[in-house]
Every structure is written in structure tokens, then in C-alpha cells.
Amino acid sequence: MTTGTVILLNSLKVDPSNQAALIALLKQNVDTVVSKLDGWHGTRLIAAMDGSRVTIYSEWDSPAAVDAMRADPRMQAYFPRISELASLDSTLGELV
């Protein structure tokens, strides 16, 4: 069981013509929802230079905090909008 900060990595594959729109949506989500949730430490958005991906790097208190974020109705409202623009692969880990 993890006792320190956990890292949530989300890799979103996006058509390069939609990368800017995806980043704007993700920034809005972080500013209005994610940053207000318990257990959140910080998020960085990383844009692939070829426009084909965006990676979300977030730090959280625990796996339970990540689960609570995913279950939050405000967060769930964003999921369909994000999936219209990109496919998502998610990994939860810890620094080693």
C-alpha cells in the first residue's frame, strides 16, 4: 500500500487539429474542478510537439483521493467532452 503521494498519468491521444481545444478544456477542468478536490497536490499538462498527445501529470494524496475525483459528478461531466476529442490511457503509480 502506498503511504506517500501517488502519481496519476493520463495519456490522451488526439488529432493534432484538436490538441489546442483539448488543452483548453483540460485547463478549464483543472482550474474549476480538480484544483478544488480533497487530496489534490498539483497537475501539469504536457503537449506533444507533434500535436498527437497530451499527457496529464497529477499528484494526489492517495489512490482513494483519485477514486473520489473520478466519482465526483463535476468531474464526470467532463469525461464525455474529453472523450469527444481524445482517447485516454490512465496509469496510477508512485515515485521510485
N, C-alpha and C positions, 0 to 999 in steps of 0.2 A: 504494500500500500504506500502510496506517495504521501510524504509528510511535508513537502515543500511546494513551491509554485509549480503548477502544471502549464504546459505549453499546448495551445490549440493551433494547429496549422491547417488552414483551408487553402487548397489549390483550386482555383477556378479557371477552367478552360473557356476562352471567349473568342468570338470572331474579332479580329483586330478593329473592325469598324465600330464595334460596341464597347471597346475597352474603356473609353472615356466616360460613357454613360454608366457602366458598371462601377467604376471608381467613384463617381459622384453619388450613386445610390449607396455604396458601402460607407462612404464618408458620412452621409446623412444618417445612416443606421448607427454608426459608432457614436456620432455626436448626440443623437436624440434617444437612443435606447441602450446600447451596450455600455456606454460610459456611466449609466445610472444604475447598473445592476450590481448587487452584492457579490463580492468576490473577484471583481474585475480589477486588474492592475494596469493594463495598457494594451494597445493594439497598434500595429504598424501595417500599412498596406504597401505591397511591393509589386510594381508593374513590370512585366517582362518588356524588354526593349523592343521586341518584335511585335508587341501588341496582343500576343496569343494567350497570355495568362495574367492572372492577378493572384498573388499569394497574400493571405491574411495571417499574420503572426500575432497571437494574443496570449497574454499571461493571465492566469486565474489562480485563485486560492486552492482549488481542489477539483477533482472530477465532478463532485456534486454541484459545484458552482457552474460548471459547464452545462451539466444536465438541466439545471434550473434556468439558465439562459436559453437553452434550446426549447424549453417548455413554456417560456414566457409568451403570452399572447401577442405582445407588441413585437417580439422577435419573429414569431410565426407569421405575422402579417407581411414581413419582408421576404420570407422564403420563396413564395411564388414569383415575386417580382425579380428576385435574383436569378431564379431558375429559368426565367424567360430570356435572360441574357447569357447565362453560362452554365456549364456542368460543374459539379462540385465533388471533390475528394477531400476527406477530412481525416486528420490524424491527431490523436491526443498523446502527448509524451511528457518527458521531463528532461531537464538538462543533466547531462552526464559528464 
